[in-house]
Amino acid sequence: MRIGYLPGSRRKKEEKTRKVKSVSWSGAKTRVLSSGWFVFLFLLVFYWMGIAHSQEIWLNYTNNSEITCLAIEGDYIWEGTTGGVVKRSMTNPLTDVVYYHKANSGLASNNVTSIAIDGSGNKWFGTLGEGVSRFDGANWTTYNTSNSGLASNDVLSIAIDGSGNKWFGTYYGGVSRFDGANWTTYNTSNSGLASNNVGFIAIDGSGNKWFGFGTLGEGVSRFDGIGWTTYNTSNSGLADNWVLSIGIDGSGNKWFGTGKGVSRFDGVNWTTYNTSNSGLANNYVWSIAIDGSGSKWFGTYGGGVSRFDGANWTTYNTSNSGLTHNEVHSIAIDGSGNKWFGSYYGGVSYLGKPTAVPEEPEQGNTPHTFALYQNYPNPFNPSTNILFSVYGSHFIVHSPIHEKAVNSSLFMVDSPIHTTLKVYNVKGQLVKTLVDEEKLPGNYNIIWDGKDNSGREVSSGIYFYQLKTKDYTDTKKMVLVR
């Protein structure tokens, strides 16, 4: 299901006959309506409406997509995946969705590792193996080791400083800085950078750059523009030399997600939170985000996401919430304070306010409630991606009694829809059944490897793929060229 759209069951209107009391006063019977009860009911309805709008709900979409990174731009969220980039409106997510991939745009590679957006609105996409691509909304430009000073074509992380300089962390190439004209690379040979594998970059309020090195075990390096300082388990209170994520709060405290919990550094003192001394769900902290109230959100490897408000801990996982997967690789918080969680196996989960009033779906979903997209690449060899969207009935359950409730939130429940996706040849003969099961509302990406139901490679030619549910059918054409 696409976030921000809450199609669900409209509460059926019930006509209630107000009981009228028959009283005797001065020998006459008078029918009266208790104004006190009317005021009470009005206030009760108003109160529950307030509760509904103040509570948060869980939603999810891009089901089964491999989300590597997230970035917020105004009313849009950009999702980096292993199959390209998705730009989705947060106010009109049903119709305002654009997919960018190598076949239909200038994106250098479909394997997108990182996203950053500069002050001019340019989007920068780091990729594995093909460098970094910039998109200004109309044109694409790719920088790689052949046409620029980029240190490596494997770009793992991107950050943009206050002067507009772009910093690209690479896989075994160090970090490259681009000021729009000139490139400068820092590595272990020419600087104090502790490792050339720069998986994470954060920039604090003083302009210091912080570089984490992932599982290579070198701690974290700080660069103030002149000198370098490296913090590790030997010379500081850092919990582990595996620095997997970095966050900086409004007070300037640095939070380092490691393989042994999360360490906070205030510039002098270190404090570590782990599963033994706190409510942290898992010691492997893959992602960190800090909301407007100062609460820290930690995405973990296998434990879901933990929130820390400075005193109390709350964990959301697949057992007690609408989180789609417990391995949370990325977290983004939009301007309204809604939280977006990207996982490598469960797509994107959303925790936030409802953005639309639930309505009763029409009898039998019409085609506009579903979508079958053109496959890519097309023509293809040997495999292609087929994207489709399924929509259906949804309803909200108020949480204290619901099995997936957290902190009395509202929970969106989906109704599964039997869905088939099949490939046919030009003679109308079935070649491959890709999907034949119940599907929850959401977006799906299915890969066809060019083989039939027996596992044999099919020959070059024209094929048709058909999405079908009880109330919807659509067919598109694709070409296999071997």
Summary of the structure (lengths in Angstrom):
residues: 482
radius of gyration: 26.4
end to end distance: 35.4
largest distance: 104.7
contacts: 1592
relative contact order: 0.12
helix: 5%
strand: 45%
